[in-house]
Amino acid sequence: MTEFLQKLQDEAGQTMAEYAVVLGVITIAVVVTLGLLSTKISDVLNSVISSM
């Protein structure tokens, strides 16, 4: 029984680490995408503001 509980705890820690890695990759992808699109977003916002 003790071995089963230890394996369960080990898998929970591994799952948490996997979620952390996925979250890190998604965060980096979002930051890079916003960085690449920042000039276009700025241009669109300036265009909207000037047309008002």
Backbone hydrogen bonds, N-H to C=O, Kabsch-Sander energy under -0.5 kcal/mol:
donor,donor_aa,acceptor,acceptor_aa,energy
5,L,1,M,-2.1
6,Q,2,T,-2.1
7,K,3,E,-2.3
8,L,4,F,-2.2
9,Q,5,L,-2.2
10,D,6,Q,-2.3
11,E,7,K,-2.3
12,A,8,L,-1.9
13,G,9,Q,-2.0
14,Q,10,D,-2.0
15,T,11,E,-2.6
16,M,12,A,-2.1
17,A,13,G,-2.0
18,E,14,Q,-2.3
19,Y,15,T,-2.4
20,A,16,M,-2.0
21,V,17,A,-2.2
22,V,18,E,-2.5
23,L,19,Y,-2.6
24,G,20,A,-2.2
25,V,21,V,-2.4
26,I,22,V,-2.5
27,T,23,L,-2.4
28,I,24,G,-2.4
29,A,25,V,-2.3
30,V,26,I,-2.4
31,V,27,T,-2.4
32,V,28,I,-2.5
33,T,29,A,-2.4
34,L,30,V,-2.7
35,G,31,V,-2.2
36,L,32,V,-2.3
37,L,33,T,-2.1
38,S,34,L,-0.8
41,I,37,L,-2.8
42,S,38,S,-2.5
43,D,39,T,-2.5
44,V,40,K,-2.5
45,L,41,I,-2.5
46,N,42,S,-2.6
47,S,43,D,-2.3
48,V,44,V,-2.4
49,I,45,L,-2.5
50,S,46,N,-2.4
51,S,47,S,-1.6
52,M,48,V,-0.8
52,M,49,I,-0.6
